[in-house]
Amino acid sequence: MRKKAVSRLPQIYEDYLAWYAMRHESCEEQVKMIRAVLLQLYVYLQSCKVNLNSLRIEEVDGFFNTHYLGCARSTKRLYRTFVRGFLSYLYHERQVLKKDLAPVIVGAPNFSRSKPPRFLRKQEVKALFYHTDEPTPSVLMTNAIVCLSYALGLRPKEIRQITLDNISFVKEELIIAERKCGDPLRLPLPSIAIKMIAAYIIGARPESEHRNLFLSLSHPHRPLSDMMVYHYVKKRMQQADITATPYALRHTYAQNLLEAGVSLYEIKEMMGHESIESTRKYLHVHIKLMREVLFDEPI
């Protein structure tokens, strides 16, 4: 009898994929690739009757020897990177593994992006903010979230963590208390962001003891999760017929700073990058954009 194909991974695998997408700002295609490798790993461990909490490096080596022995070196290196990231998550974030197996896996820990970051063009930005929907609570909240993502380049996690105490309408600034690099930052609030935040607070934000700016609109009114912030931005982009992930808004923010003459170091600080190398990729986008304008080359 033919075995039924696994359509969904166990929750801890799904949790990792969601965590990875948020932390590394990954595109959907990359997450799909990781899912495919983890699905094979799960099926292999099931066949060996091995649980994650008792996983050893021998089983990991057995998995690669079974599935990827004849693959190209670059493919092996890429897939080992996927599994290494998952094992690191199991040890550091979930404390499932007794030992950190990630460093034991041979292979480069990182791989280069094949394409530069996606950013929005002027007509896409216009479509993003132009809509004829009634100003319902959901629309007002989405407006504020999308504006913060586009105008300040904030990650979903950073938007989720904003509290009422972080906003100064008098000084027209926003304090980002917790960033990926660990350093708090004061950012100027554009007038359009102030208007959209004010409209949301007055017309949509539920009354609650929570100090978080963005709360769920249904009872009980709790702070939004990272994934829900991502969902609201993604839904608005789909309505505007924009084929990109919500992180394209963040990339667009960096691109706008670069075109305005802001230095890479300043962009690094404003984006909250841990390394200047994370910021340097936007310089390549800028060069490609100049070539498109000057030589009519497609980007």
N, C-alpha and C positions, 0 to 999 in steps of 0.2 A: 504493500500500500504506500502510495506517495505521501511524503511528509508535507504538512501544510507550511507554507512559507511564513516567516516571521514578519509581520507588518509593522510592529512597534517594539522598540527596545524596552527593557525594564526601566523603571523610573530613574534609577541612578545614572543610567546612560543618557536618558533624555535631559536630566538636570544638567549634566556636563555639557551637552550640546548647546543648551540655552545659555549657560554660564560662559561658554567659549565665545558664542556669537556676540554677547554683550561686552565681554572684556577685551576681545581682540578686534572688534568692529569688522567682523567677517561678512563677506557677501553670502548669499544663499547658496550659490554653487559650491563654495568651499565647505560650508557646513554639510551639504549633501554628500560630498566626497568623504568627509570624516565619518558621517553616519554609516556609509557603506562599509568602510573598514571596520568600524566598531561592531557593526552587525555581523560581519564575518568572525570577528573575535568572540563575540557572544555565542554564536553557534558552535564555534570550535571548543570553547570552554564547556559548553553544555554537553557536547559529545564526549569530552574527557571527564565529565562530572566534577568539574573544578569550580568552586565558588570564588568570588573576588577576594573575600577576606582571607583566603588560604592560597592565593595566587603566588607562584614562584617564578623566577626568571626562566626556569627550564620550560614552563608551559608557554611563556611568551616566545621563547626561541622556537619552540615546537610549532607554534602558530605561524610564524614567519616562514619556517622551513616547509610547512605544508602548503601555504597559500601563495607565497611570493618567491619561491626558490629560483624560478626561471625568469623573473622580471628584470627589467633594466635597472642599472645601479641607481639612477635618479628616482625611479619609481619606488624602489626599496627605501631609499633615504626619505622620501616624502611620507610613505606610510609608517615608517618607524617614528617620524616626527608626530604623526597623528596619535599613535599609541602611547608615545612618551608623554604627550600632553595629558592624556586621559589618566595615566598612572600617577602622574604628578598631582593631578586633581584629587584622585582617590586618597593619596597620602596627606597632602597639605590641607586640602579644603574639607574633606569628609572623614579623615582618619579611619578609613576602611582597611588600608594596608598597614602591616606592622613595620615594613621597611619601604623606603623610597626606591622603587625599582627603575624609575625613569633614567637616572644617570648611568645605569648598567647597560641600557640599550645603546648599541653602537650606531652612530649616525649623527649628522649635523643637527643641532637643536633648532635651527631656523631655516626657512627657505624664502626666496625672494618672491615678491608679487610679480606675476606675469603682466599685469596691467596697472597703470597708474590709478590713483583714487578717482572715483567718479564725482564730478561736481555739476551743479545745475547751471544751465544757461539762463539768460534774462527772461526768455519767454516761459521757461519752466517755473521760474520764481514767481512770475506774474500769475501763472495758472494756479500756483500753490496757494496764493493769498486771495485770488479772486473766486468767489463762490456766491451763490444766490440763496443758500440755505437760510432758514429762519434762525434767529439768534437763540437757539435752545441752549440749555446748560452744557450739553455735550459739545456743541459747536463753539461756545465761548471758551470752554476749557481747552479744546483742541487748538483754537487760535493762539492762546497763550503759550501752550506747549510748543507748537510749531515755531512760533516767533522766537522763543528762547533758544531753540535748537538751531535756527537759521542765523539769527542776529548775534548770538554769543557763542555759537559752536559747542553747546553743552551736550554732554553724553546723557543718555536716558537716566543713568544712575544719579548724575549731578542734578538733573531736573527734579527727580523724585525726592532728593534730600533737601530741596529748598524749603525753608520755613518762612513764616510771616516776619520773623525777626531778622531775616537775611536781606530784606528789601527795605530800601530807604527811598521813598518817593520824593522827599525834600532834596536829598543829595543826588538823586537820580542814579543810584548805583545798587549793585547786587553783590553780596558776599557769598563766595563759594567756599564753604568751610572745609569740605573734604574733597580732595582731588586724588587722581590716580597716583600722582607724584608725591602726595602728602602735604603740599604747601597750600594754605588758603590763599584766596585771590579776590581782590575787589575789581569788579568790572562795571564800566559805565552802562547804564540802561538807556537804550535809544528811546525816543519819545513814543514810537509805535509800540514798543514792548511795554512801556508804562501804561499806555492806553488799553492794551489787550489784557494785561494783568489786572488792572483796575476793573475793567468790564467783567472779567471772570469773578473776581472777589465780590463785586456788588450784585451781579446778576446770576451767579451759578454756584459759588462755593457754599457747601452745606455748613450749617452751624455745627461746630464740633469742638471738643476739648483738645483735639490734635492741633499742633502748631504747623504741621506740614502745609505748604501752599496748596498742593493738589491732592484732593481726596476723591474717593469713589463716590459716584453720584447716587448710588443705591444704598439702602441700609444694610449693615451698619457702615457708616461713613468712615472708612479707614484710609490711611495714606496709600497712594498708588504704588504698585510694584514697578521695577525696572521694565518688565515685559509689557505692562499696561501702558506705560509712557511710550514705549516703542510701537505698540499697537495703534495708539491714537495718531502718531505721526505717519505710520505706514498706511493707515486708512485714508488720511487726507491726501497722501501722495498718489494713491490708487485713484481717488476721485479726480485728481488733476491729471490723470493719465501719464504719470511719471514712472518710468520703469527703472527704479533704483531703490536701494535700501535707505532707511532714514539717516544713515550715516553720511549720505551724500550731502545733507544739509550742513553737517559739521565740516566736511571737506570743502564745501563752497565757502564757508566762513574763513577757512585758512587761505583759500585761493584769493578771496577779496582782500585779506590783509596783505598778502604778498604783492598783489597788484597795486595796493596803496603805498607800497614802499616800506612796509614794516620789515625789520630784520628777522632772519630765521630764529635767532635767539629769543626775540620778543614774542614771535609766534609760538615757539616752544612753550614759553611761560604761560601765554594766554590759552593755549590748547591743553595745558596740563600734561604734556608729554614727559616721560621719564628720561628719554634720550633725544639728543638733537638729530639722531639718525631717523627717528620716527617722523620728524618734521621735514627732513631734507627731501622726502619723496614729493612734497608739494612743489619744490623747485623744478623738478623734472616736468611736472604738469604745466608749470608756467612757461617753460621753454617750448614745450609742445604747442601750447596755445599761441605763442608768438610765431612759431613756424606756420601755424594754420592761417594766421592773419596776414603774414608777410608773403607766404608762398602758396597760399590756397591749398594747403595739405590737410587732409582729414585727420582729426585727432583720435 
